[in-house]
């Protein structure tokens, strides 16, 4: 893994003199955040050695390099998922590359199904913790100490300082936000009603098919993480989930996208 990451990093640094401070992973329906970046250059995934290629509608396929305010950032316009057939090491490979490029802070976004009765479709949720129910762990196998320690402390997967800053920004900008625990499942099926009940019983507020592996790997490399989710469906009654589809998820995420974009942009410039 180390050699593959270094090969990808070298491909980028040989072409461009650019050291990003922030990494951003854009989830379903949130790809237009790249319009908020003063873009310096972009690289399609299929041009990067060792990089996977996204196969999911609503996810682009580029690394975007540029500035938000005075800060250099790199954004993934489209992420990878375990359900696409990739290993967890492949899913999280871009996070390794970001860190080796110089990224110290990672922002992850996603669309999720809500089980907290205080939520509604379109709500923006700041993730303060997660529950990992994925069938494979991204750190399984021999550990490479050059990336991080064998046993990772996950008591603070999402930076409390970044969460506090984001909540201050949301209050100042009159952006309504909730907070909650995100549970990661494999997918690609949406959850059954019984599975939604299970998610709630386990102590989560929302559920999705991404984010958790990326945050685990980021914390393995001591990166600060901030997670934000858009509630695109509610898993509480048959009527609410009967018509759910990927297209409906994208529509709900895009409706909330302006608030998410503003919050992320202001957080990056402030923190």
MOCORQUI-V615571 format. One line per field, one symbol per residue. phi: phi as a letter, one per 20 degrees, with the letter a starting at -180 (. if undefined). burial: 1 if it has 9 or more other ideal C-beta (glycine too) atoms within 8 Angstrom, else 0. Layout:
BEGIN
phi: ???
burial: ???
END
This chain:
BEGIN
phi: .gffffffffgfffecebcfeddcdeegmdffgffeeffeaccfgfeefmefcfcdfndfbbeddrcdmeefccceeoddcfffoeffffgegffffgfffpfdccddcbdbeecffeebgnfddeedabcedffcefdfofedfferffddfdfcfdgfffffffffffffeldfcdcadddedfmeffffffffffgfffoedbbbdbmgfffgfffgdmefcccccdfdadedcgffdfdfbffffffffffeggffgffffffffed
burial: 1001111110111000010111111111111011001010011010010011010101111111111100111111111111010101111111111111101011111111111100101111111101100100011000100010000100001110011011101100101011111111110000101011101101011111111111111111101111111111111000011001000111111101101111111111100
END
